[in-house]
Each structure stands twice: as C-alpha cells, then as structure tokens.
Amino acid sequence: MTKTKTRIFAALALTTALTAPALIVPALTAPPALAGEATHDFADLAAKVTPAVVNVQVTMKADNDDSMHMQMSDRSAQQQMEEFMRQFAERFGQGRQQQVRPHPKEQALGTGFIVDPSGVIVTNFHVAGKADSITVTLADGRKFPAKLLGGDEKTDLAVLKVSSDKPLPYVEFGDASKVRVGESVMAVGNPFGLGGTVTTGIVSARGRDIQSGPYDDYIQTDAAINRGNSGGPLFNLDGKVIGINTAIFSPSGGSVGLGFAIPSSIAQPVVAQLREHGRVERGLLGVEIQPVTSEIADSLSLGSTNGALVAQVEPKSAALKAGIQSGDVIKSVDGKEIKTVRDLTRTIAEAQPGSTVKVGLVRDGKDMTIQAKLGDSTKNQEAKADDNGDQKGSEAKPGSFGFSLAPITPEARQELGLKDGVSGALIAGVEPGSPAESQGLRPGDILQQVGHDSVENPKAAASKLKEAKESKKPVLLKIYREGMTRYVAVSPRAA
C-alpha cells in the first residue's frame, strides 16, 4: 500500500508541476548566476561512447553452484523484468516458456565495453568469469561469440575477445586518481536486459570499502545503476572510462542512488595482465593481518592506529623466512606508508613475485626494517599448526576481564574440531556486558597469547592476565577461532 501511494503522489506532483500557473515558475528555477551550471548536455558524449558498450549474455551449467551464486542477481533482474512486462506476453512468449520449463542451462545478462579495436572487451568476473558460452551484442545489433581471455575473482574483472573483420569502436581508460567528489559522470549499460541505457549523476564518494574483498576501493555514484549494468563503464565528461560498474546497495533490488564502480587505477593493470597472461600474478607475503584498533594501539603504545597487525605468519611463507612474527605491526613497504590493512594488501599484490621488498614494522615498541622476498599468490600455500599437544590445568576465572578459562580437554577438542597442534586456554564463559564480550570474545575461543607471552594452559594465562590487570591498560590477547587467529585488546574492569 505504501509503495502504491508513493507512486501516486509522484505522479500527482508531476501533473501539478505541468499544470500550475506560470506565477510559481520563478520559485522553481535556479538563480540567474547558477542557471546552466548544474546541468550538462550528455547527448554528444553518449553518441561518442555508446557504440563501444556491449551487452553480454552468458550461459552456464545449472549445476555450477558457484556460477549460479555469482549470477543470481542478474538472473533475478531478468525474471523481474519479464514479470513486469507480462502484459506484452505475445512479444516475449519464448522467454516466458523458458521460465516455466526445466532446462539444463542458466543464463545471465551483463554489460561490457571494448578497449581495443581488435575486439578486446572488459566486464565483471561475476558476469562472465565462469561461463560456458558467451555472446556479445554491439550497439548496432551485431552479435559475436566471445571467448574468455582471463578473469580475476579478487578484483571482479574479466577480459573477453571477439573476432571481427572490421575494427570495432572502442573507449579508453581515464585517470581515476584525478576524479573528484561532485564530478559529473555517465554510466552506460544493459539494465534488466533492456539494452543500451544511459544514466547520469555525480561522483558521490571515493575509496569506498563495501566489504566485498581485499581490494575494495570503489567510486560511489548516484547515477542509476541496476541489475544488468554489471561490467559496464562509468565515464567522465571527456569520454574516458574511470570505473567499471559492479555493485549497488539497495533494499529493493533497484537503484536507490548507491552504485559502486571499480576505479580504472585498479582495473587497468589487472586488465593488462589478463590480456597478456590470462591470469594475475601478485606478490605474496604470507601473513594474516587485521586492523590496528585504538585499544590495540594503546596496548602496544603505538601512538596511532596506522599500520596492519600481523595475526599469524604462514609456514614456509616469505614472511616467515624474512623473520616477521605474529604481533608485529607493519608500518611501511619500500618506504610507502601503510595506514590500513587494504594499503598492505594492495601494495604487496602490486609487487612482482620473487621481488624483494623492505618491510618497516614495530615489534615490542621498537622500529625495525626487514627484507622479504615475495612469493607468488597463484601458488596455494597450506598452513599447518605446530604440534604442542593437549594442555591440562585447572579452571581459571580472570573476572576483571569478564571471561573464564578451562583446559582444552579431548572432549572439547573434538567438539570444537581443534587440530592436535592447537594449544592454549579454552575460554569457557564470557560475562554479558563485560569488556571481553564488547571485544567479541565468546565461549569456545582459544586464548594463545597474553601481551607478548604465549600461554599453554589456563594457569599460565590467568597469571599473565593478573599481571596485565595491574598495569590498568588494555591487554593484547591472541585468540584462535575456527582455524583463524586474531588479536583483540581487552581492558580490565575498573575496581
């Protein structure tokens, strides 16, 4: 009911605006000094770039769970549009029949754009990265079968190739580093399978992290981006591609003015590698990292939250060989300041496998520089826990922090699925409203380190926690949970 009323009120507002007396018009127009400044005629720009924007249709096996998951949003959009237009069933009869009868293939729609007249096309990995067959349709209606040159799931980018006897229209990448918030932009895509559609807006924000992966650095725009726009270009007013439209935030599935595009600064080097090698080669340090919170910074006397905290070092990794340790805070790589976890991830990934980098870090309050020869992220490395055996000890209750400890019994080890090499003290209970609960600790976690000291059992842990309480500062705890290790800083309760 509410949605219906909203549509009616919108229609009435439009009708009122069209039939209102001329007397009220001046109140709705911009002041003379601003007239024309807030609007742009995008017609010439659209005519220039839209021939290089293509529709991408993919087919994949229905039993491909990963592909089905990645393509779900675009398929749902197509189905919604077919339902919305069911009154024109005579024109879309074939599509409706495909909906109601079972078939062994799943289809999805997206967008792409040509970056080379030879037929090289950029799109999203979630559009075409796992397709069995790909068909590309140009703005002039020509259709081409396409092959996948390569895809990179981490940045959600894929490169396709079509063959044409004539050079194809193409567009070029622009410099996303020069993009300013408030700058006008234009998106072109294939929303809901309708074909070439142009929408305009501004850059709403830069550097957005939407928790989609380690390379999040999105351009946010209010230009209308809907399902089916995935893989389409975001242009600046010079007709250069500054972003690849990839995701939206929406409670309804439609555009609400929160669209996100991969900046060209990230896309260009990835596309270049995919064209040349079919895959992306990235440097690998071999560490699990986490942000430095204000509590962690306080516990380590860092003075700021800049840096990336090393939660765990993988066996046989570049980090281990270089001497990097769990608990180190990485502050720089080759002189480049590391302010966040994303900074470290991107900086290491941009380095070539086999190259040597200088890692600046803080350990036990001291600044250090370590040289590390990077590995290759394309080679899987398996981490195995050290074999320290089970630990026994009596239950301890570090009440000042709000949790109790117990030994890791064989029964607890089996119930939690802990490997034999996992040792420490089992967190048996967490008090509601306690400092431990506020920092996310929960029963079943394994406490492995207090401050800089490893603990093998509840008694040792309780002793170290008692010492930490006397300092009246947050204490850094190393926690093992479900195969991952993390650091948290927990403050003792006031006496």
PyMOL commands that set and color helices and strands:
alter all, ss='L'
color gray80, all
select helices_A, chain A and resi 2-19+22-28+32-34+43-52+65-84+86-88+93-100+125-128+176-178+191-193+264-277+294-299+318-322+341-350+410-416+435-438+458-471
alter helices_A, ss='H'
color red, helices_A
select strands_A, chain A and resi 53-61+105-116+120-123+133-137+143-152+157-161+184-189+197-208+218-221+233-235+241-248+259-263+283-284+287-291+308-313+329-333+336-337+356-363+366-373+375-376+403-406+425-430+446-450+453-454+475-481+484-490
alter strands_A, ss='S'
color yellow, strands_A
deselect
rebuild
show_as cartoon
